[in-house]
Amino acid sequence: MPPNLRQKTESRARILRAAAGLFRRHGYRGVGIDRIMAAAGLTRGAFYAHFHGKRALFVEVIQGQHGLTRLLAARAAVDPSGLHQHARAILADYLDPRHLAEVGRGCSFAALAGDVARAGRPAKRAYASALRELIGELDRGRHAGKSDTLALLALSIGAVSMARALEDADLAAALLNAAHAKVAEMLRG
């Protein structure tokens, strides 16, 4: 790859990483282009070489910043007979109260659901596409129907989203523990 193209690709990736983290922590409206570019270590002028605007950036973050790449890579290495157990471990970790602070750095499904609900169609389409990909991956290696996977994800993502909104750490932990117990029960069957 030519140096200029490599530099442009790396700059774009830095902007996406910075924006993803800031959007998840502060919401779409809580972050401006200047702050994103400062976090990426770039100037505001460089932004427009990569994106038409903040909305376009938000859509790209939603399309690619769900931790799906890591999940797919991790599950690709798992023997198909162990996928069900792997899903159980992933959801147990996801619902661990100690993990709650990390969700702001890693799970756009929980962190950005409200922002996406208020966004335009492109963001909603990107969110739905990423969610379908996650559903498909979690269905792989399971014998239950798709409605069970949808329920697992709704319970898990919903519980994390609600727990993140709480200042009461005990209530947040109780919510996550209750969701974890129900998810574990659903995955036993």
C-alpha positions, 0 to 999 in steps of 0.5 A: 500500500502506498504511504499516502493511502496507508496514512489515510487509512490509518487516520480514518481508523483513528477517527472511527475508534475515537468517535466510537468511544466518545459516542458510547460514553457521551452520546451522539449529541454530547460529542462534536467533531472538534472533540472527536478529532482531538481524541484522534490526534488530528485536525478538524480539517482532516475530518472532511477528507474522510466523512461528509459530516458527523451523521455519516461518521455515526452511521459508520461507527454503528456499522462497525463498532459493536465488537462484532469483529472480535466476537466473530474472530473468537468464535471462528476459532471455536470448535463448532461443538463448543459454540453453545458453551462459548455463547454462554461464557460471552453472555455471562461476561457481558452481564457481569457488574464489573464489566459495566464500565467497559460496555461504554468502550465496547458495546454500541448496542447498549450504549447507543440504542437511544441515540440510534432511535432518534437518528435517521434511517441510515443509522437505524439500518446500520444498527439493524444490520449489525444486530442481524449479524450478531443474531446470526452468530449467536444462532450458530451452534445453537439448537434453539429457535431464532426467537430464543436468541432474540430474547437472549439479546433483548434481555442482555442488552436491555439489562446492560443499558438499564444498569448503565443508567443507574447511579445505584450500584446495588440496583444495577448489580441486582438487575444484571445478576437477575438477567444473568440468571435468566440467560443462564436458564435459557441457555441450559435448555 
